[in-house]
Amino acid sequence: MAITLTQQLAADDPILQGQALSGALAWPEPWPVLELSYGDRQRSRLAAMLPNGKAVAVILARGENMQHGGVLCGEQGERVVVQAAVEELMRIRASNTFELMRIVYHLANRHVRAMLTPEAAYIEPDSVLADMVRRQGGLVDLVQEAFVPEGGAYSAGHGAAGHQHHHHKDECGDVARDEAMGKLGEELSIAAHAKK
């Protein structure tokens, strides 16, 4: 039977910290890790397999994305940590900081999600953008990295660090809703196994 995960908390959320201190966590640490690509983390519904072979069905509120470092929670005390999977990315570098800043400006002008470091910007592979970067004098190569792009000016913080959601105690208390989600979770699990 699939583990149904219906809530996401930040790893430093006071709810998790309080449960850990009181010994109220049903699942002992270390919690299983679910490695997901950036594209899969943008979904609010997902069927997946944990490294231990257990099937999970993630059923978050519509529009809620999974965050790198977030903790997915089940109603029986299950806990699963979301981690950004290594994937192919374009690494963009320049001869100096100003040139890199200028290239990032042009990428931002096209609403491209980017992960930024002092030496480089990382984006999902795109041949048109690669050509634009090269025309701007930038260097482009393909690398394998975990992709955790900036959250944007209006998000709670940069990357996943500032991700917060407010959850209410009765949010998962409706029995009919819980049963429907459990059935959906099982269907997602069956679909995940059928793909293999």
Backbone as ProteinMPNN parsed JSONL, in Angstrom:
{"seq_chain_A": "MAITLTQQLAADDPILQGQALSGALAWPEPWPVLELSYGDRQRSRLAAMLPNGKAVAVILARGENMQHGGVLCGEQGERVVVQAAVEELMRIRASNTFELMRIVYHLANRHVRAMLTPEAAYIEPDSVLADMVRRQGGLVDLVQEAFVPEGGAYSAGHGAAGHQHHHHKDECGDVARDEAMGKLGEELSIAAHAKK", "coords_chain_A": {"N_chain_A": [[0.841, -1.185, 0.0], [0.51, 2.222, -0.789], [2.242, 4.99, 0.655], [0.669, 7.847, 1.68], [1.243, 11.189, 1.259], [0.442, 14.287, 2.392], [0.996, 16.843, 3.224], [3.329, 19.534, 3.483], [6.198, 20.59, 5.138], [8.661, 22.966, 6.198], [12.014, 21.994, 6.93], [12.912, 23.163, 9.275], [10.595, 23.816, 10.568], [8.558, 24.812, 13.286], [6.607, 22.975, 14.14], [7.578, 20.414, 13.414], [9.986, 20.489, 14.847], [9.033, 20.665, 17.471], [7.656, 18.21, 17.692], [9.797, 16.439, 17.431], [11.299, 17.013, 19.727], [9.492, 16.279, 21.715], [9.242, 13.627, 21.295], [7.194, 12.683, 19.736], [7.17, 11.899, 17.117], [6.172, 9.6, 14.701], [7.639, 8.229, 12.813], [10.921, 7.272, 13.005], [13.981, 9.197, 12.817], [16.818, 8.624, 10.632], [14.834, 10.155, 8.116], [13.325, 8.819, 5.119], [14.634, 9.735, 1.884], [13.463, 11.489, -0.884], [14.434, 11.866, -4.008], [14.071, 14.284, -6.446], [13.632, 15.673, -9.715], [13.791, 19.119, -10.85], [11.499, 19.682, -12.391], [9.697, 17.655, -11.526], [9.449, 18.435, -8.862], [7.852, 20.625, -9.119], [5.298, 19.782, -9.214], [2.086, 19.09, -7.753], [0.907, 16.729, -7.416], [2.028, 13.454, -7.364], [3.34, 10.259, -8.078], [5.659, 8.045, -6.743], [8.667, 6.141, -6.042], [10.319, 5.264, -3.069], [13.782, 5.003, -2.018], [13.868, 2.708, -0.439], [12.03, 1.043, -1.578], [9.361, 1.441, -1.041], [6.193, 2.627, -2.091], [5.089, 5.934, -2.743], [2.558, 8.391, -2.6], [2.181, 11.596, -3.446], [0.151, 14.153, -2.516], [-0.553, 17.164, -2.59], [-1.901, 20.436, -1.812], [-3.539, 22.009, -4.537], [-1.401, 23.66, -6.766], [0.639, 23.942, -4.904], [4.054, 23.511, -4.589], [6.686, 21.075, -4.329], [9.466, 21.529, -2.223], [13.01, 21.739, -2.282], [14.631, 20.244, 0.377], [12.357, 20.335, 1.89], [9.904, 18.76, 4.047], [7.837, 16.136, 3.561], [4.723, 15.124, 4.801], [2.789, 12.512, 6.203], [-0.434, 11.319, 7.287], [-0.255, 9.39, 9.197], [1.972, 9.896, 10.597], [4.147, 9.632, 8.945], [7.206, 10.623, 7.413], [9.006, 12.209, 4.87], [11.838, 13.349, 3.246], [12.379, 15.846, 0.85], [14.58, 16.054, -1.826], [16.654, 17.771, -4.122], [17.261, 16.32, -7.209], [20.163, 15.274, -9.032], [20.684, 16.616, -12.209], [20.898, 17.272, -15.78], [22.278, 20.367, -16.59], [22.713, 23.679, -17.921], [25.677, 25.357, -17.511], [26.618, 28.616, -17.016], [29.098, 30.877, -17.595], [31.295, 33.738, -17.311], [33.769, 36.155, -18.382], [34.19, 38.033, -16.425], [32.749, 39.454, -13.405], [30.905, 41.525, -13.969], [30.175, 40.975, -16.645], [28.933, 38.477, -16.331], [26.798, 39.259, -14.712], [25.435, 40.9, -16.522], [24.635, 38.993, -18.43], [22.951, 37.395, -16.855], [20.975, 39.286, -16.365], [19.793, 39.454, -18.934], [18.821, 36.854, -19.163], [16.973, 36.859, -17.067], [15.228, 38.73, -18.055], [13.894, 37.221, -19.847], [12.442, 35.633, -18.252], [13.628, 33.319, -17.208], [14.227, 30.598, -15.135], [16.808, 30.453, -12.78], [19.705, 29.176, -11.168], [21.954, 30.592, -9.026], [25.399, 31.253, -8.498], [28.449, 32.651, -7.129], [30.281, 32.378, -9.208], [28.947, 31.42, -11.466], [25.94, 30.926, -13.453], [23.175, 28.734, -13.494], [21.036, 27.018, -15.641], [18.146, 25.338, -17.035], [18.733, 23.165, -19.82], [18.747, 24.74, -23.001], [18.814, 25.394, -26.305], [18.443, 27.785, -27.752], [18.719, 29.768, -25.785], [21.337, 29.207, -25.04], [22.723, 29.975, -27.356], [22.15, 32.745, -27.286], [23.505, 33.476, -24.933], [26.153, 32.907, -25.639], [26.468, 34.792, -27.703], [26.495, 37.033, -26.15], [28.954, 36.885, -25.102], [29.387, 34.97, -23.196], [30.312, 31.826, -21.617], [29.295, 28.521, -22.181], [28.517, 25.391, -20.863], [27.595, 21.917, -20.457], [26.583, 20.417, -17.458], [26.33, 18.206, -14.62], [24.221, 18.702, -12.065], [22.42, 19.389, -9.005], [19.373, 21.092, -9.257], [18.37, 24.013, -7.943], [16.7, 26.608, -8.249], [16.62, 30.244, -7.921], [14.111, 31.741, -5.862], [12.688, 34.024, -6.568], [11.73, 37.52, -6.529], [9.387, 38.013, -5.089], [8.917, 35.839, -3.539], [9.074, 33.936, -0.436], [11.701, 33.809, 0.301], [15.113, 33.248, -0.835], [15.727, 30.56, -3.096], [14.99, 27.438, -1.553], [15.124, 28.067, 1.048], [13.521, 29.996, 2.325], [10.99, 29.023, 2.224], [7.685, 28.752, 3.213], [4.651, 27.51, 4.524], [1.362, 27.924, 5.672], [-0.363, 25.892, 7.791], [-3.381, 24.464, 8.902], [-4.91, 23.017, 11.764], [-7.274, 21.508, 11.264], [-7.08, 20.954, 8.611], [-6.52, 18.488, 7.426], [-8.442, 16.903, 8.472], [-10.917, 15.968, 7.546], [-12.742, 13.136, 7.079], [-13.932, 11.902, 4.774], [-12.57, 13.191, 2.729], [-9.975, 12.358, 3.316], [-10.209, 9.586, 2.843], [-10.763, 9.593, 0.09], [-8.392, 10.71, -0.875], [-6.604, 8.715, -0.121], [-7.427, 6.622, -1.797], [-6.829, 7.785, -4.261], [-4.093, 8.023, -3.949], [-3.356, 5.31, -3.931], [-4.065, 4.653, -6.547], [-2.234, 6.263, -7.917], [0.124, 5.029, -7.134], [-0.16, 2.484, -8.308], [-0.104, 3.264, -10.978], [2.517, 4.234, -11.109], [4.005, 1.901, -10.775], [3.215, 0.538, -13.044], [4.542, 1.846, -15.075], [7.083, 0.886, -15.056]], "CA_chain_A": [[0.0, 0.0, 0.0], [1.288, 3.458, -0.912], [2.245, 5.985, 1.724], [0.079, 9.074, 1.163], [1.843, 12.371, 1.868], [-0.513, 15.34, 2.054], [1.373, 18.129, 3.794], [4.755, 19.82, 3.386], [6.708, 21.545, 6.121], [10.089, 23.236, 6.115], [12.749, 21.158, 7.887], [13.042, 23.876, 10.546], [9.264, 24.21, 11.026], [8.373, 24.58, 14.723], [5.794, 21.768, 14.372], [8.498, 19.272, 13.377], [10.935, 20.611, 15.951], [8.312, 20.326, 18.7], [7.404, 16.772, 17.688], [11.07, 15.749, 17.661], [11.67, 17.188, 21.137], [8.547, 15.583, 22.585], [9.252, 12.2, 20.976], [5.896, 12.361, 19.147], [7.292, 11.488, 15.712], [5.889, 8.179, 14.491], [8.738, 7.67, 12.02], [12.205, 7.73, 13.546], [14.944, 9.724, 11.844], [16.718, 9.507, 9.479], [13.671, 9.94, 7.26], [13.698, 8.499, 3.737], [14.842, 10.879, 1.001], [12.866, 11.367, -2.21], [15.159, 12.744, -4.93], [13.208, 14.665, -7.563], [14.084, 16.728, -10.619], [13.087, 20.385, -10.664], [10.175, 19.539, -12.993], [8.836, 16.861, -10.646], [9.179, 19.202, -7.638], [6.843, 21.646, -9.421], [3.99, 19.127, -9.242], [1.422, 18.911, -6.461], [0.473, 15.323, -7.418], [3.136, 12.66, -7.878], [3.554, 8.895, -7.599], [7.094, 7.777, -6.803], [9.176, 5.06, -5.196], [11.423, 5.623, -2.189], [14.91, 4.087, -2.181], [13.61, 1.455, 0.276], [11.053, 0.264, -2.333], [7.976, 1.796, -0.702], [5.528, 3.568, -2.993], [4.504, 7.111, -2.113], [1.666, 9.238, -3.392], [2.206, 12.963, -2.936], [-1.097, 14.832, -2.858], [-0.533, 18.457, -1.926], [-2.911, 21.386, -2.282], [-3.297, 22.436, -5.926], [-0.513, 24.806, -6.891], [1.745, 23.888, -3.948], [5.184, 22.77, -5.135], [7.608, 20.486, -3.364], [10.678, 22.328, -2.1], [14.25, 21.07, -1.876], [14.798, 20.354, 1.823], [11.064, 20.262, 2.559], [9.537, 17.472, 4.636], [6.471, 15.725, 3.246], [4.169, 14.47, 5.985], [1.588, 11.704, 6.073], [-1.318, 11.435, 8.446], [0.1, 8.384, 10.195], [3.271, 10.29, 11.124], [5.212, 9.393, 7.984], [8.005, 11.784, 7.047], [9.899, 11.983, 3.738], [12.56, 14.573, 2.907], [12.514, 16.096, -0.59], [15.915, 16.509, -2.194], [16.825, 18.037, -5.55], [18.049, 15.299, -7.895], [21.159, 15.742, -9.994], [20.173, 16.581, -13.577], [21.729, 18.014, -16.72], [22.028, 21.806, -16.604], [23.681, 24.542, -18.599], [26.443, 26.247, -16.634], [26.943, 29.83, -17.758], [30.155, 31.646, -16.951], [31.741, 34.891, -18.089], [35.155, 36.535, -18.091], [34.232, 38.823, -15.19], [31.47, 39.532, -12.682], [29.971, 42.397, -14.677], [29.667, 40.264, -17.828], [27.981, 37.467, -15.844], [25.613, 39.99, -14.267], [24.725, 41.336, -17.735], [24.001, 37.806, -19.018], [21.832, 37.029, -15.972], [19.928, 40.276, -16.631], [19.099, 39.065, -20.159], [18.058, 35.63, -18.857], [15.833, 37.26, -16.234], [14.307, 39.439, -18.927], [13.128, 36.173, -20.532], [11.776, 34.88, -17.173], [14.272, 32.009, -17.099], [14.609, 30.199, -13.777], [18.256, 30.277, -12.71], [20.399, 28.955, -9.899], [23.088, 31.501, -9.093], [26.552, 31.16, -7.606], [29.324, 33.79, -7.452], [31.058, 32.142, -10.424], [28.175, 30.937, -12.617], [24.478, 30.77, -13.391], [22.782, 27.422, -14.008], [19.663, 26.975, -16.127], [17.815, 24.116, -17.758], [19.263, 23.234, -21.191], [17.927, 25.381, -24.027], [19.767, 25.776, -27.348], [18.252, 29.202, -28.111], [19.342, 30.566, -24.727], [22.784, 28.981, -25.131], [23.205, 30.854, -28.43], [22.08, 34.123, -26.804], [24.575, 33.662, -23.95], [27.421, 32.953, -26.379], [26.507, 36.089, -28.403], [26.799, 38.033, -25.117], [30.334, 36.658, -24.658], [29.437, 33.991, -22.116], [30.739, 30.446, -21.85], [28.22, 27.592, -21.833], [28.8, 23.96, -20.932], [26.614, 21.078, -19.778], [27.087, 19.812, -16.228], [25.366, 17.47, -13.809], [24.061, 19.394, -10.774], [21.068, 19.511, -8.468], [18.867, 22.402, -9.671], [17.554, 24.715, -6.953], [16.741, 27.989, -8.726], [16.182, 31.327, -7.051], [12.67, 31.761, -5.687], [12.079, 35.224, -7.123], [11.668, 38.676, -5.634], [8.182, 38.044, -4.273], [8.782, 34.618, -2.739], [9.403, 34.152, 0.972], [13.151, 33.883, 0.445], [15.722, 32.725, -2.054], [15.785, 29.107, -3.122], [14.003, 26.796, -0.694], [15.374, 28.423, 2.436], [12.465, 30.796, 2.919], [9.684, 28.453, 1.89], [6.798, 28.558, 4.361], [3.226, 27.368, 4.28], [0.598, 27.911, 6.909], [-1.28, 24.755, 7.81], [-4.329, 24.533, 9.997], [-5.089, 21.714, 12.379], [-8.378, 20.759, 10.667], [-6.865, 20.873, 7.172], [-6.526, 17.097, 6.976], [-9.312, 16.169, 9.368], [-12.142, 15.498, 6.917], [-12.598, 11.702, 6.829], [-14.251, 11.59, 3.372], [-11.45, 13.681, 1.921], [-8.848, 11.465, 3.579], [-10.445, 8.324, 2.135], [-10.622, 9.851, -1.347], [-6.965, 10.885, -1.16], [-5.981, 7.401, -0.004], [-7.717, 5.892, -3.036], [-6.047, 8.414, -5.317], [-2.706, 7.626, -3.704], [-3.199, 3.926, -4.385], [-4.09, 4.69, -8.01], [-0.952, 6.815, -8.344], [1.115, 3.986, -6.926], [-0.347, 1.475, -9.359], [0.372, 3.861, -12.219], [3.98, 4.295, -11.067], [4.523, 0.535, -10.998], [2.91, 0.133, -14.427], [5.506, 2.482, -15.96], [8.37, 0.15, -15.021]], "C_chain_A": [[0.88, 1.24, 0.0], [1.16, 4.315, 0.337], [1.712, 7.276, 1.108], [0.619, 10.254, 1.958], [1.04, 13.594, 1.433], [-0.131, 16.729, 2.562], [2.875, 18.294, 3.649], [5.124, 20.865, 4.42], [8.181, 21.798, 5.842], [10.787, 22.409, 7.191], [12.879, 21.824, 9.253], [11.694, 24.353, 11.096], [9.107, 23.884, 12.517], [7.537, 23.335, 15.032], [6.693, 20.544, 14.404], [9.469, 19.305, 14.543], [10.281, 20.222, 17.275], [8.028, 18.835, 18.802], [8.684, 15.998, 17.989], [11.465, 15.826, 19.135], [10.765, 16.394, 22.071], [8.545, 14.07, 22.349], [7.975, 11.748, 20.299], [5.984, 11.909, 17.692], [7.094, 9.987, 15.585], [7.019, 7.498, 13.719], [10.047, 8.168, 12.604], [13.083, 8.305, 12.436], [16.055, 8.69, 11.686], [15.522, 9.139, 8.609], [14.135, 9.581, 5.852], [13.781, 9.772, 2.902], [14.244, 10.56, -0.365], [13.575, 12.377, -3.107], [14.303, 13.002, -6.154], [13.861, 15.752, -8.405], [13.299, 18.004, -10.31], [11.662, 20.281, -11.213], [9.229, 18.756, -12.111], [8.521, 17.605, -9.352], [8.135, 20.282, -7.862], [5.434, 21.073, -9.419], [3.398, 19.062, -7.833], [0.862, 17.495, -6.333], [1.587, 14.501, -8.052], [3.112, 11.273, -7.261], [5.026, 8.597, -7.773], [7.432, 6.598, -5.894], [10.319, 5.608, -4.349], [12.57, 4.643, -2.418], [14.703, 2.734, -1.485], [12.538, 0.592, -0.401], [9.611, 0.566, -2.003], [7.441, 2.814, -1.698], [4.97, 4.731, -2.182], [3.615, 7.821, -3.118], [1.676, 10.611, -2.735], [0.951, 13.657, -3.443], [-1.16, 16.119, -2.047], [-1.667, 19.322, -2.461], [-2.54, 21.831, -3.692], [-2.426, 23.692, -5.937], [0.64, 24.826, -5.902], [2.841, 22.995, -4.526], [6.016, 22.175, -4.015], [8.911, 21.268, -3.391], [11.855, 21.465, -1.683], [14.445, 21.31, -0.379], [13.494, 20.305, 2.6], [10.807, 18.854, 3.093], [8.072, 17.208, 4.307], [5.964, 14.877, 4.406], [2.904, 13.692, 5.623], [0.785, 11.775, 7.355], [-1.077, 10.382, 9.514], [1.486, 8.675, 10.776], [4.43, 10.049, 10.175], [5.91, 10.704, 7.65], [8.947, 11.381, 5.912], [10.525, 13.325, 3.372], [12.679, 14.676, 1.391], [13.918, 16.646, -0.843], [15.983, 16.715, -3.701], [17.734, 16.966, -6.147], [19.064, 15.959, -8.815], [20.568, 15.582, -11.393], [21.084, 17.398, -14.475], [21.297, 19.475, -16.756], [23.06, 22.5, -17.478], [24.35, 25.41, -17.544], [26.9, 27.418, -17.489], [27.967, 30.616, -16.951], [30.548, 32.812, -17.867], [33.146, 35.264, -17.643], [35.28, 37.389, -16.831], [32.823, 38.928, -14.604], [30.456, 40.393, -13.417], [29.368, 41.684, -15.883], [28.66, 39.188, -17.415], [26.689, 38.144, -15.398], [24.782, 40.44, -15.476], [23.998, 40.158, -18.382], [22.789, 37.384, -18.175], [20.675, 38.013, -16.153], [19.119, 39.859, -17.867], [18.299, 37.775, -19.959], [16.805, 35.981, -18.042], [14.784, 37.985, -17.066], [13.433, 38.462, -19.717], [12.446, 35.24, -19.523], [12.312, 33.46, -17.055], [14.611, 31.75, -15.635], [16.098, 29.915, -13.765], [18.707, 30.025, -11.28], [21.698, 29.747, -9.999], [24.151, 31.166, -8.065], [27.446, 32.354, -7.936], [30.069, 33.628, -8.784], [30.222, 31.821, -11.653], [26.68, 31.024, -12.344], [24.171, 29.423, -14.023], [21.319, 27.498, -14.43], [19.419, 25.63, -16.789], [18.288, 24.255, -19.201], [18.258, 23.816, -22.181], [18.888, 25.925, -25.084], [19.645, 27.246, -27.745], [18.915, 30.095, -27.068], [20.86, 30.398, -24.738], [23.388, 29.881, -26.206], [23.209, 32.318, -27.984], [23.232, 34.41, -25.845], [25.922, 33.762, -24.665], [27.565, 34.278, -27.14], [26.843, 37.229, -27.429], [28.229, 37.871, -24.576], [30.472, 35.645, -23.543], [29.917, 32.626, -22.574], [29.627, 29.515, -21.37], [28.757, 26.169, -21.916], [27.73, 23.21, -20.153], [27.273, 20.401, -18.59], [25.964, 19.03, -15.56], [25.338, 18.098, -12.42], [22.627, 19.25, -10.303], [20.6, 20.936, -8.754], [17.918, 22.959, -8.618], [17.595, 26.197, -7.324], [16.278, 28.986, -7.672], [14.656, 31.35, -7.001], [11.983, 32.972, -6.291], [11.903, 36.293, -6.067], [10.474, 38.641, -4.694], [7.953, 36.761, -3.492], [9.258, 34.913, -1.324], [10.898, 34.288, 1.212], [13.786, 33.335, -0.803], [15.854, 31.219, -1.952], [14.693, 28.529, -2.255], [14.084, 27.299, 0.734], [14.218, 29.166, 3.076], [11.088, 30.231, 2.711], [8.874, 28.199, 3.152], [5.374, 28.375, 3.875], [2.544, 27.376, 5.635], [-0.417, 26.781, 6.818], [-2.16, 24.87, 9.044], [-4.632, 23.127, 10.479], [-6.176, 20.902, 11.688], [-8.209, 20.528, 9.169], [-6.96, 19.441, 6.649], [-7.515, 16.258, 7.788], [-10.58, 15.624, 8.753], [-11.985, 14.043, 6.48], [-12.871, 11.348, 5.37], [-13.115, 12.03, 2.46], [-10.238, 12.771, 2.093], [-9.013, 10.15, 2.831], [-10.265, 8.5, 0.634], [-9.15, 10.007, -1.714], [-6.232, 9.559, -1.065], [-6.2, 6.579, -1.257], [-6.929, 6.469, -4.199], [-4.58, 8.035, -5.173], [-2.428, 6.216, -4.181], [-3.187, 3.868, -5.904], [-2.775, 5.252, -8.567], [0.147, 5.776, -8.207], [1.047, 2.918, -7.993], [0.182, 2.002, -10.686], [1.886, 3.925, -12.252], [4.593, 2.926, -11.338], [4.3, 0.09, -12.441], [3.911, 0.71, -15.414], [6.799, 1.693, -16.04], [8.353, -1.069, -15.882]], "O_chain_A": [[1.883, 1.295, 0.712], [0.113, 4.357, 0.984], [2.255, 7.748, 0.11], [0.471, 10.312, 3.179], [0.968, 13.902, 0.243], [-0.87, 17.689, 2.346], [3.616, 17.311, 3.686], [4.454, 21.889, 4.561], [8.87, 20.931, 5.304], [10.21, 22.154, 8.248], [12.949, 21.14, 10.274], [11.655, 25.198, 11.99], [9.483, 22.797, 12.957], [7.733, 22.704, 16.071], [6.59, 19.722, 15.315], [9.745, 18.275, 15.158], [10.887, 19.539, 18.099], [8.146, 18.255, 19.882], [8.654, 15.011, 18.724], [11.907, 14.838, 19.721], [11.217, 15.892, 23.1], [7.927, 13.32, 23.104], [7.684, 10.552, 20.279], [4.963, 11.569, 17.095], [7.754, 9.2, 16.264], [7.316, 6.326, 13.95], [10.261, 9.378, 12.687], [12.943, 7.943, 11.267], [16.216, 7.892, 12.61], [15.235, 7.961, 8.393], [15.218, 9.991, 5.433], [13.093, 10.755, 3.173], [14.491, 9.494, -0.929], [13.356, 13.584, -2.993], [13.86, 12.068, -6.822], [14.549, 16.632, -7.888], [12.287, 17.976, -9.61], [10.719, 20.742, -10.57], [8.072, 19.144, -11.954], [7.437, 17.43, -8.795], [7.582, 20.809, -6.896], [4.469, 21.814, -9.606], [4.13, 18.988, -6.846], [0.397, 17.105, -5.262], [2.042, 14.813, -9.153], [2.889, 11.127, -6.06], [5.592, 8.864, -8.833], [6.613, 6.131, -5.102], [11.182, 6.329, -4.85], [12.352, 3.559, -2.959], [15.291, 1.731, -1.89], [12.169, -0.461, 0.12], [8.711, 0.001, -2.625], [8.144, 3.743, -2.096], [4.447, 4.545, -1.083], [3.888, 7.843, -4.318], [1.23, 10.766, -1.599], [0.718, 13.739, -4.649], [-1.743, 16.161, -0.963], [-2.313, 18.973, -3.449], [-1.362, 22.007, -4.003], [-2.684, 24.653, -5.212], [1.543, 25.651, -6.04], [2.581, 21.853, -4.906], [6.05, 22.696, -2.901], [9.403, 21.628, -4.46], [11.723, 20.576, -0.841], [14.425, 22.454, 0.075], [13.506, 20.241, 3.83], [11.419, 17.885, 2.644], [7.183, 17.954, 4.718], [6.682, 14.023, 4.926], [2.069, 14.154, 4.846], [1.276, 12.238, 8.384], [-1.63, 10.467, 10.611], [2.102, 7.797, 11.379], [5.585, 10.24, 10.555], [5.283, 11.763, 7.611], [9.605, 10.342, 5.982], [9.819, 14.321, 3.209], [13.039, 13.705, 0.725], [14.376, 17.57, -0.171], [15.432, 15.923, -4.466], [18.838, 16.732, -5.655], [18.845, 17.063, -9.312], [20.014, 14.532, -11.72], [21.945, 18.133, -13.99], [20.119, 19.786, -16.928], [24.139, 21.967, -17.737], [23.683, 26.109, -16.781], [27.495, 27.234, -18.551], [27.741, 30.97, -15.794], [30.175, 32.854, -19.04], [33.649, 34.747, -16.645], [36.355, 37.462, -16.235], [31.841, 38.538, -15.235], [29.278, 40.042, -13.486], [28.163, 41.783, -16.115], [27.641, 39.009, -18.082], [25.6, 37.646, -15.683], [23.554, 40.364, -15.445], [22.863, 40.309, -18.835], [21.734, 37.056, -18.717], [19.513, 37.61, -16.1], [17.889, 39.909, -17.843], [17.217, 37.625, -20.526], [15.719, 35.462, -18.3], [13.587, 37.864, -16.807], [12.362, 38.83, -20.199], [11.934, 34.184, -19.896], [11.555, 32.515, -16.831], [15.217, 32.595, -14.976], [16.603, 29.212, -14.64], [18.166, 30.581, -10.324], [22.455, 29.585, -10.957], [23.85, 30.84, -6.916], [27.213, 33.016, -8.948], [30.443, 34.618, -9.413], [30.717, 31.932, -12.775], [26.224, 31.168, -11.209], [24.831, 29.017, -14.98], [20.47, 27.978, -13.68], [20.354, 24.88, -17.068], [18.25, 25.354, -19.754], [17.085, 23.441, -22.198], [19.687, 26.816, -24.795], [20.654, 27.886, -28.045], [19.593, 31.062, -27.414], [21.589, 31.353, -24.471], [24.441, 30.482, -25.995], [24.157, 33.05, -28.267], [23.863, 35.464, -25.928], [26.742, 34.615, -24.325], [28.663, 34.829, -27.214], [27.4, 38.253, -27.825], [28.658, 38.625, -23.703], [31.561, 35.472, -22.997], [29.924, 32.318, -23.766], [29.082, 29.699, -20.281], [29.374, 25.785, -22.91], [27.047, 23.78, -19.303], [28.382, 19.876, -18.696], [24.792, 19.184, -15.905], [26.322, 18.03, -11.684], [21.722, 19.017, -11.104], [21.345, 21.888, -8.521], [16.814, 22.451, -8.423], [18.408, 26.954, -6.794], [15.64, 28.63, -6.681], [13.991, 31.017, -7.982], [10.772, 32.93, -6.506], [11.925, 36.015, -4.868], [10.547, 39.193, -3.596], [6.914, 36.602, -2.85], [9.777, 35.993, -1.042], [11.311, 34.834, 2.235], [13.08, 32.986, -1.749], [16.065, 30.669, -0.871], [13.584, 29.062, -2.216], [13.213, 26.995, 1.549], [13.957, 28.982, 4.265], [10.099, 30.905, 3.0], [9.333, 27.504, 4.058], [4.95, 29.02, 2.917], [3.093, 26.889, 6.623], [-1.224, 26.723, 5.89], [-1.717, 25.324, 10.098], [-4.613, 22.171, 9.705], [-6.011, 19.691, 11.537], [-9.096, 19.968, 8.524], [-7.436, 19.221, 5.535], [-7.428, 15.03, 7.788], [-11.277, 14.857, 9.417], [-11.176, 13.749, 5.6], [-12.12, 10.571, 4.78], [-12.746, 11.317, 1.527], [-9.555, 12.452, 1.12], [-8.053, 9.65, 2.244], [-9.674, 7.643, -0.023], [-8.707, 9.496, -2.742], [-5.324, 9.302, -1.855], [-5.282, 5.914, -1.736], [-6.417, 5.723, -5.034], [-3.905, 7.759, -6.165], [-1.381, 5.952, -4.771], [-2.4, 3.127, -6.494], [-2.268, 4.762, -9.576], [1.008, 5.662, -9.08], [2.073, 2.493, -8.523], [0.838, 1.275, -11.432], [2.49, 3.698, -13.3], [5.589, 2.816, -12.053], [5.11, -0.653, -12.995], [4.119, 0.137, -16.483], [7.54, 1.827, -17.014], [9.35, -1.786, -15.957]]}, "name": "protein", "num_of_chains": 1, "seq": "MAITLTQQLAADDPILQGQALSGALAWPEPWPVLELSYGDRQRSRLAAMLPNGKAVAVILARGENMQHGGVLCGEQGERVVVQAAVEELMRIRASNTFELMRIVYHLANRHVRAMLTPEAAYIEPDSVLADMVRRQGGLVDLVQEAFVPEGGAYSAGHGAAGHQHHHHKDECGDVARDEAMGKLGEELSIAAHAKK"}
